[in-house]
Amino acid sequence: MDETAIAPKEVIIAGLNTGAGNFEYSMEELANLVAANNMIVKEEVRQKLERPHPGTYFGKGKITELAEIVASENVDTIVTNDELTASQIRNIESATKASVLDRTALILDIFANRAQTREAKLQVQIAQLQYQLPRLHTSVNQRLDQQTGAGGGGGFTNRGAGETQQEMDRRTINNQIKHLKGELTDITKAADTQRTQREKNGLPTVALVGYTNAGKSTTMNGLVRKYGLNEDKQVFEKNMLFATLDTSVRQINLPDQKQFLLSDTVGFVSKLPHGLVEAFRSTLAEAANADLLIQVVDYSDPNSEQMMATTNEALKAIGVTDIPMIVAFNKADKTEAKYPSREGMQLVYSARDDASLDELITMIREQVFKNYQTVTLLIPFDQGNILNFLNEKAHILETEYVAEGTKITVELTDESAQRFEKYRVN
């Protein structure tokens, strides 16, 4: 059933401001994550403390306040802005008589609902089980068991309170994780083979990265519409967090015969669970192996700088460094800014504007085709196959027929220029 057809569940969101990071932004983002999980914020509770309470996270007075809101508003779920320990979850639930969903579990829920391919589902299941391990015998596990089912570690809770039983449960979950990782490795090998084959074809690769809902998929669809192959499909796009989790790769063919591969990767969010980053490492390999990154930023969002910082941190966490990057400030049509407007490796644009997309292509050209050189070749008349190849695969700037054959001025990569060196003339 489509989750959007189900009436949104009312929840309380609660956050602790310790003075670290941008608290206002993180609470706003938490509300957006809640909405992405088909929930609606009934009440918002905040507390300022130097450090979390080890037993209940919030202070005693705030726990009492939460319990009162749960009773008066008839809300049975509290969503916290940080990841909690098993004891913190248990103690808050005991005091408030409500279920507790921490930020990590919320993001895992969203990913579980969005996963479409077998690879994405395996990645999410692994992350869920890794989250579940230190939280055995809490109500959080009951909810995760219902999601992951028999294939994701269901039935591990409520078997007994003894340490021996808990160790048995832990061993079972570890075995399940090992099995799922093995299956994921097989899928990853197939993806690596496809990536290697694409690399052999010699096409440059460009990866769209950035915060979730910044407009990566809209940008890809715009470029595919203008420059893609006829059989290329548009990727799914929707105005919500984590609309898609799967990496899509499309071939872009420019009018001058130049080609490159464009990939759309899973979006980032602040406090993205470490387990998810690890699980999606194979999916994000498209970014790690790209010749050029395009970081898409929502220019209309007042928190855009924080979003950029989050993206850069996430890229660093998966080992993406020293790759040239275009910073593309999208959704300029929602602001007063003039667009398209370029300064160095930065572009203010709208993914729905053709002039913006053309400017983006110009910037991509400058980066991925900078190893091209203009050469003049003299192709003998009996080497028509070579001329046909160049007509199909290269950008010919000028053609002249002389007594010895066809003289052409053409743009070639350094490698191709070397390949046709014997036909080169001054």
Buried (B, 14 or more C-beta within 10 A) or exposed (E): EEEEEEEBBBBBBBBBBBEEEBBEBBBBBBBBBBBBBBBEBBBEBBBEBEEBBEBBBBBEEBBEBBBEBBEEEEBBBBBBBBBBBBBBBBBBBEBBEBBBBBBBBBBBBBBBBBBEEEBBBBBBBBBBBBBBBEBBBBBBBBBBBEBBEEEBBBEBBBBEEEEEBBEBBBEBBBEBBEEBBEBBEEBBEEBEEEBEEBEEEEBBBBBBBBBBBBBBBBBBBBBBEEBBEEEBEBBBBEEBBBBBBBBBBBBBBBEEBBBBBBBBBBBBBBBBBBBBBBBBBBBBBBBBBBBBBBBBBBBBBEBBEBBBBBBBEBBEBBEBEEBBBBBBBBBBBEBEBEBBBBEEBBBBBBBBBEEBBBBBBEBBBEBBBEEBEEBBBBBEEEBEEBBEEBBEEBBBEEEEEEEEBBBBBBBBBEEBBEEBEEBEEE
